[in-house]
Amino acid sequence: MTICEATDSDFPQLQDFLLPWENTCVTLCSNVRKKKEKLFIIKKDDQICGVFYLDKTLLFCIPEADKLTDLTPALKDFLQNKKVSCLNGEPKAGECFLAALQELGHTPYQTNYYNLMTLNTQPLPPPEKLSCDDEIKRCTSPENDIELLLPLQKMYMAKEVAPSGKLVTDLEAAAQLKSILKDQLCFALWTDGEIVAKANTNAIGFNYVQLGGVYTHPLFRKNYYAWNLVYTICTRVLKSGRKISLFVKEKNNPAHELYQRIGFVQGGKYEIAYFK
């Protein structure tokens, strides 16, 4: 088994390898689509059996990891002297990375567990229309929109993304928003001149888009705001010919119920492990 960094000539093969599993690893596919650096190929008998990206955050797709008995030793050799702060992916391959890191003396201090949900059909419209005081707008301007979106982004990151107890700073949230507004779809819901809910895409792959950043201020919930935002983004994405997937925390029952009502179907697991 060998692990090597991808070169320009590898990207067509990487795309073909990832396409059947794309809904589980849209961010990784986005990096391959953009031909980013720091992408690595796992090969056995000259055949691709896995792909991963490592820049402190480790994203991976190794569909048959449980059948690769020599995977963990190969990963251990590769990961020596590498910095991993966050490990993102499905559990089977994740166990191999975790075992390799454990042997190198690195243990996660927290792991978050998610369910994969996919929308392959037209979304169900919200059961109620917005009031005349409510309006959905697309956010595109870093100069104008970051400041307005910042409070909701910080609350979203603290609840859904950051490790427990970690303080999300204005700088971190603003950096996330800057990237989102530059490369992704981002919509906000205004009521009486104030942004009270938001949603965005996180990654655009070959045939899938990953939805994320869905958050409604606690004082404005139960008004179908999240449903309206998700419906807006989903209808737009589906018109482009792509499908939609997302990850939702296992214990976030209200979110599960919402996405199921919209038309998302659950299938698969996902984990994020955090390292110091």
FENZILIN-V92231 format. One record per residue. N is the residue number from 1. RES is the residue in one letter. SS is DSSP state (a for helix, b for strand, c for the rest). PSI is psi in radians with two decimals (none if undefined). OMEGA is omega as a letter, one per 30 degrees, with the letter a starting at -180 (* if undefined). Layout:
BEGIN
n:N res:RES ss:SS psi:PSI omega:OMEGA
n:N res:RES ss:SS psi:PSI omega:OMEGA
END
This chain:
BEGIN
n:1 res:M ss:c psi:2.37 omega:l
n:2 res:T ss:b psi:2.65 omega:l
n:3 res:I ss:b psi:2.17 omega:a
n:4 res:C ss:b psi:2.72 omega:l
n:5 res:E ss:b psi:2.46 omega:a
n:6 res:A ss:c psi:2.50 omega:l
n:7 res:T ss:c psi:3.00 omega:a
n:8 res:D ss:a psi:-0.63 omega:a
n:9 res:S ss:a psi:-0.25 omega:a
n:10 res:D ss:a psi:-0.35 omega:a
n:11 res:F ss:a psi:-0.65 omega:l
n:12 res:P ss:a psi:-0.71 omega:l
n:13 res:Q ss:a psi:-0.65 omega:l
n:14 res:L ss:a psi:-0.72 omega:l
n:15 res:Q ss:a psi:-0.81 omega:l
n:16 res:D ss:a psi:-0.67 omega:a
n:17 res:F ss:a psi:-0.69 omega:a
n:18 res:L ss:a psi:-0.44 omega:a
n:19 res:L ss:a psi:-0.76 omega:a
n:20 res:P ss:c psi:-0.31 omega:a
n:21 res:W ss:c psi:0.22 omega:a
n:22 res:E ss:a psi:-0.64 omega:a
n:23 res:N ss:a psi:-0.31 omega:l
n:24 res:T ss:a psi:-0.19 omega:a
n:25 res:C ss:c psi:0.95 omega:a
n:26 res:V ss:a psi:-0.69 omega:a
n:27 res:T ss:a psi:-0.74 omega:l
n:28 res:L ss:a psi:-0.76 omega:l
n:29 res:C ss:a psi:-0.62 omega:l
n:30 res:S ss:a psi:-0.71 omega:l
n:31 res:N ss:a psi:-0.66 omega:l
n:32 res:V ss:a psi:-0.74 omega:l
n:33 res:R ss:a psi:-0.64 omega:a
n:34 res:K ss:c psi:-0.04 omega:a
n:35 res:K ss:c psi:0.85 omega:a
n:36 res:K ss:c psi:2.77 omega:l
n:37 res:E ss:c psi:3.00 omega:l
n:38 res:K ss:c psi:0.49 omega:l
n:39 res:L ss:b psi:2.38 omega:a
n:40 res:F ss:b psi:2.56 omega:a
n:41 res:I ss:b psi:2.34 omega:l
n:42 res:I ss:b psi:2.15 omega:a
n:43 res:K ss:b psi:2.51 omega:l
n:44 res:K ss:b psi:2.17 omega:a
n:45 res:D ss:c psi:0.75 omega:l
n:46 res:D ss:c psi:0.25 omega:l
n:47 res:Q ss:b psi:2.40 omega:l
n:48 res:I ss:b psi:2.21 omega:l
n:49 res:C ss:b psi:0.01 omega:l
n:50 res:G ss:b psi:2.73 omega:l
n:51 res:V ss:b psi:2.44 omega:l
n:52 res:F ss:b psi:2.78 omega:l
n:53 res:Y ss:b psi:2.35 omega:a
n:54 res:L ss:b psi:1.97 omega:l
n:55 res:D ss:c psi:1.21 omega:a
n:56 res:K ss:b psi:-0.92 omega:l
n:57 res:T ss:b psi:2.35 omega:a
n:58 res:L ss:b psi:2.02 omega:l
n:59 res:L ss:b psi:2.47 omega:a
n:60 res:F ss:b psi:2.76 omega:l
n:61 res:C ss:b psi:1.88 omega:l
n:62 res:I ss:c psi:1.50 omega:a
n:63 res:P ss:c psi:-0.60 omega:a
n:64 res:E ss:c psi:0.79 omega:a
n:65 res:A ss:a psi:-0.61 omega:a
n:66 res:D ss:a psi:-0.23 omega:l
n:67 res:K ss:a psi:-0.10 omega:a
n:68 res:L ss:c psi:1.58 omega:a
n:69 res:T ss:c psi:-0.42 omega:a
n:70 res:D ss:c psi:0.24 omega:a
n:71 res:L ss:a psi:-0.84 omega:a
n:72 res:T ss:a psi:-0.81 omega:l
n:73 res:P ss:a psi:-0.67 omega:l
n:74 res:A ss:a psi:-0.71 omega:l
n:75 res:L ss:a psi:-0.65 omega:l
n:76 res:K ss:a psi:-0.79 omega:l
n:77 res:D ss:a psi:-0.72 omega:a
n:78 res:F ss:a psi:-0.70 omega:a
n:79 res:L ss:a psi:-0.08 omega:l
n:80 res:Q ss:c psi:2.31 omega:l
n:81 res:N ss:c psi:0.25 omega:l
n:82 res:K ss:c psi:2.51 omega:l
n:83 res:K ss:c psi:2.12 omega:l
n:84 res:V ss:b psi:2.05 omega:l
n:85 res:S ss:b psi:-0.36 omega:a
n:86 res:C ss:b psi:2.30 omega:a
n:87 res:L ss:b psi:2.05 omega:a
n:88 res:N ss:b psi:2.14 omega:l
n:89 res:G ss:b psi:-3.05 omega:a
n:90 res:E ss:c psi:2.71 omega:a
n:91 res:P ss:a psi:-0.67 omega:a
n:92 res:K ss:a psi:-0.91 omega:l
n:93 res:A ss:a psi:-0.58 omega:l
n:94 res:G ss:a psi:-0.63 omega:l
n:95 res:E ss:a psi:-0.63 omega:l
n:96 res:C ss:a psi:-0.76 omega:l
n:97 res:F ss:a psi:-0.77 omega:a
n:98 res:L ss:a psi:-0.70 omega:l
n:99 res:A ss:a psi:-0.73 omega:l
n:100 res:A ss:a psi:-0.78 omega:l
n:101 res:L ss:a psi:-0.64 omega:l
n:102 res:Q ss:a psi:-0.76 omega:l
n:103 res:E ss:a psi:-0.42 omega:l
n:104 res:L ss:c psi:0.07 omega:l
n:105 res:G ss:c psi:0.31 omega:a
n:106 res:H ss:c psi:2.11 omega:l
n:107 res:T ss:c psi:2.34 omega:l
n:108 res:P ss:c psi:2.48 omega:l
n:109 res:Y ss:c psi:-0.20 omega:l
n:110 res:Q ss:b psi:2.51 omega:l
n:111 res:T ss:b psi:2.24 omega:l
n:112 res:N ss:b psi:2.46 omega:a
n:113 res:Y ss:b psi:2.34 omega:a
n:114 res:Y ss:b psi:2.78 omega:l
n:115 res:N ss:b psi:2.45 omega:l
n:116 res:L ss:b psi:2.34 omega:l
n:117 res:M ss:b psi:2.46 omega:a
n:118 res:T ss:b psi:2.45 omega:l
n:119 res:L ss:b psi:1.98 omega:a
n:120 res:N ss:c psi:-0.05 omega:a
n:121 res:T ss:c psi:3.13 omega:l
n:122 res:Q ss:c psi:2.39 omega:a
n:123 res:P ss:c psi:2.64 omega:l
n:124 res:L ss:c psi:2.27 omega:l
n:125 res:P ss:c psi:2.74 omega:l
n:126 res:P ss:c psi:2.56 omega:a
n:127 res:P ss:c psi:-0.30 omega:l
n:128 res:E ss:c psi:2.48 omega:l
n:129 res:K ss:c psi:2.73 omega:l
n:130 res:L ss:c psi:2.66 omega:l
n:131 res:S ss:c psi:2.96 omega:a
n:132 res:C ss:c psi:-0.30 omega:l
n:133 res:D ss:c psi:-0.09 omega:a
n:134 res:D ss:b psi:2.53 omega:l
n:135 res:E ss:b psi:2.39 omega:l
n:136 res:I ss:b psi:2.25 omega:l
n:137 res:K ss:b psi:2.59 omega:l
n:138 res:R ss:b psi:2.41 omega:l
n:139 res:C ss:c psi:2.20 omega:a
n:140 res:T ss:c psi:-0.20 omega:a
n:141 res:S ss:c psi:1.93 omega:l
n:142 res:P ss:a psi:-0.61 omega:a
n:143 res:E ss:a psi:-0.66 omega:a
n:144 res:N ss:a psi:-0.59 omega:a
n:145 res:D ss:a psi:-0.46 omega:a
n:146 res:I ss:a psi:-0.82 omega:a
n:147 res:E ss:a psi:-0.66 omega:a
n:148 res:L ss:a psi:-0.62 omega:a
n:149 res:L ss:a psi:-0.28 omega:a
n:150 res:L ss:a psi:-0.82 omega:a
n:151 res:P ss:a psi:-0.76 omega:l
n:152 res:L ss:a psi:-0.68 omega:l
n:153 res:Q ss:a psi:-0.72 omega:l
n:154 res:K ss:a psi:-0.75 omega:l
n:155 res:M ss:a psi:-0.70 omega:l
n:156 res:Y ss:a psi:-0.86 omega:a
n:157 res:M ss:a psi:-0.69 omega:a
n:158 res:A ss:a psi:-0.65 omega:a
n:159 res:K ss:a psi:-0.69 omega:a
n:160 res:E ss:a psi:-0.35 omega:a
n:161 res:V ss:a psi:-0.92 omega:a
n:162 res:A ss:c psi:2.64 omega:l
n:163 res:P ss:c psi:2.68 omega:a
n:164 res:S ss:c psi:2.34 omega:l
n:165 res:G ss:c psi:-0.16 omega:a
n:166 res:K ss:c psi:2.27 omega:l
n:167 res:L ss:c psi:2.18 omega:l
n:168 res:V ss:c psi:2.09 omega:a
n:169 res:T ss:c psi:2.82 omega:l
n:170 res:D ss:a psi:-0.67 omega:a
n:171 res:L ss:a psi:-0.77 omega:l
n:172 res:E ss:a psi:-0.80 omega:a
n:173 res:A ss:a psi:-0.70 omega:l
n:174 res:A ss:a psi:-0.67 omega:l
n:175 res:A ss:a psi:-0.72 omega:l
n:176 res:Q ss:a psi:-0.81 omega:a
n:177 res:L ss:a psi:-0.69 omega:l
n:178 res:K ss:a psi:-0.75 omega:l
n:179 res:S ss:a psi:-0.73 omega:l
n:180 res:I ss:a psi:-0.83 omega:a
n:181 res:L ss:a psi:-0.47 omega:l
n:182 res:K ss:a psi:-0.74 omega:a
n:183 res:D ss:a psi:-0.19 omega:a
n:184 res:Q ss:c psi:3.03 omega:l
n:185 res:L ss:c psi:2.28 omega:l
n:186 res:C ss:b psi:2.21 omega:l
n:187 res:F ss:b psi:2.52 omega:l
n:188 res:A ss:b psi:2.63 omega:l
n:189 res:L ss:b psi:2.16 omega:a
n:190 res:W ss:b psi:2.43 omega:l
n:191 res:T ss:b psi:2.22 omega:a
n:192 res:D ss:c psi:0.69 omega:l
n:193 res:G ss:c psi:0.20 omega:a
n:194 res:E ss:b psi:2.40 omega:l
n:195 res:I ss:b psi:2.12 omega:a
n:196 res:V ss:b psi:-0.12 omega:l
n:197 res:A ss:b psi:2.68 omega:a
n:198 res:K ss:b psi:2.81 omega:l
n:199 res:A ss:b psi:2.64 omega:a
n:200 res:N ss:b psi:2.96 omega:l
n:201 res:T ss:b psi:2.64 omega:l
n:202 res:N ss:b psi:-0.49 omega:a
n:203 res:A ss:b psi:2.56 omega:l
n:204 res:I ss:b psi:1.96 omega:a
n:205 res:G ss:c psi:-2.57 omega:a
n:206 res:F ss:c psi:-0.95 omega:a
n:207 res:N ss:c psi:-0.02 omega:a
n:208 res:Y ss:b psi:2.65 omega:l
n:209 res:V ss:b psi:2.40 omega:l
n:210 res:Q ss:b psi:2.21 omega:l
n:211 res:L ss:b psi:2.52 omega:l
n:212 res:G ss:b psi:-3.02 omega:l
n:213 res:G ss:b psi:0.38 omega:a
n:214 res:V ss:b psi:2.04 omega:a
n:215 res:Y ss:b psi:2.33 omega:l
n:216 res:T ss:b psi:2.34 omega:l
n:217 res:H ss:c psi:2.37 omega:a
n:218 res:P ss:a psi:-0.53 omega:a
n:219 res:L ss:a psi:-0.18 omega:a
n:220 res:F ss:a psi:0.37 omega:a
n:221 res:R ss:c psi:2.95 omega:a
n:222 res:K ss:c psi:0.48 omega:l
n:223 res:N ss:c psi:0.18 omega:a
n:224 res:Y ss:c psi:0.41 omega:l
n:225 res:Y ss:a psi:-0.82 omega:l
n:226 res:A ss:a psi:-0.73 omega:l
n:227 res:W ss:a psi:-0.81 omega:l
n:228 res:N ss:a psi:-0.72 omega:a
n:229 res:L ss:a psi:-0.81 omega:l
n:230 res:V ss:a psi:-0.74 omega:l
n:231 res:Y ss:a psi:-0.73 omega:l
n:232 res:T ss:a psi:-0.83 omega:a
n:233 res:I ss:a psi:-0.76 omega:a
n:234 res:C ss:a psi:-0.78 omega:a
n:235 res:T ss:a psi:-0.64 omega:l
n:236 res:R ss:a psi:-0.79 omega:a
n:237 res:V ss:a psi:-0.77 omega:a
n:238 res:L ss:a psi:-0.54 omega:l
n:239 res:K ss:a psi:-0.44 omega:l
n:240 res:S ss:c psi:-0.12 omega:l
n:241 res:G ss:c psi:-0.04 omega:l
n:242 res:R ss:c psi:2.77 omega:l
n:243 res:K ss:b psi:3.10 omega:a
n:244 res:I ss:b psi:2.37 omega:l
n:245 res:S ss:b psi:2.86 omega:l
n:246 res:L ss:b psi:2.90 omega:l
n:247 res:F ss:b psi:2.37 omega:l
n:248 res:V ss:b psi:2.42 omega:a
n:249 res:K ss:b psi:2.44 omega:a
n:250 res:E ss:c psi:-0.66 omega:a
n:251 res:K ss:c psi:0.13 omega:l
n:252 res:N ss:c psi:1.32 omega:a
n:253 res:N ss:a psi:-0.70 omega:l
n:254 res:P ss:a psi:-0.67 omega:l
n:255 res:A ss:a psi:-0.74 omega:l
n:256 res:H ss:a psi:-0.81 omega:a
n:257 res:E ss:a psi:-0.74 omega:l
n:258 res:L ss:a psi:-0.88 omega:a
n:259 res:Y ss:a psi:-0.64 omega:l
n:260 res:Q ss:a psi:-0.70 omega:l
n:261 res:R ss:a psi:-0.59 omega:l
n:262 res:I ss:a psi:-0.52 omega:l
n:263 res:G ss:c psi:0.04 omega:l
n:264 res:F ss:c psi:2.52 omega:a
n:265 res:V ss:b psi:2.31 omega:a
n:266 res:Q ss:b psi:2.48 omega:l
n:267 res:G ss:b psi:1.83 omega:l
n:268 res:G ss:b psi:2.82 omega:a
n:269 res:K ss:b psi:2.82 omega:a
n:270 res:Y ss:b psi:2.50 omega:a
n:271 res:E ss:b psi:2.56 omega:l
n:272 res:I ss:b psi:2.05 omega:l
n:273 res:A ss:b psi:2.35 omega:a
n:274 res:Y ss:b psi:2.37 omega:l
n:275 res:F ss:c psi:2.62 omega:l
n:276 res:K ss:c psi:none omega:*
END
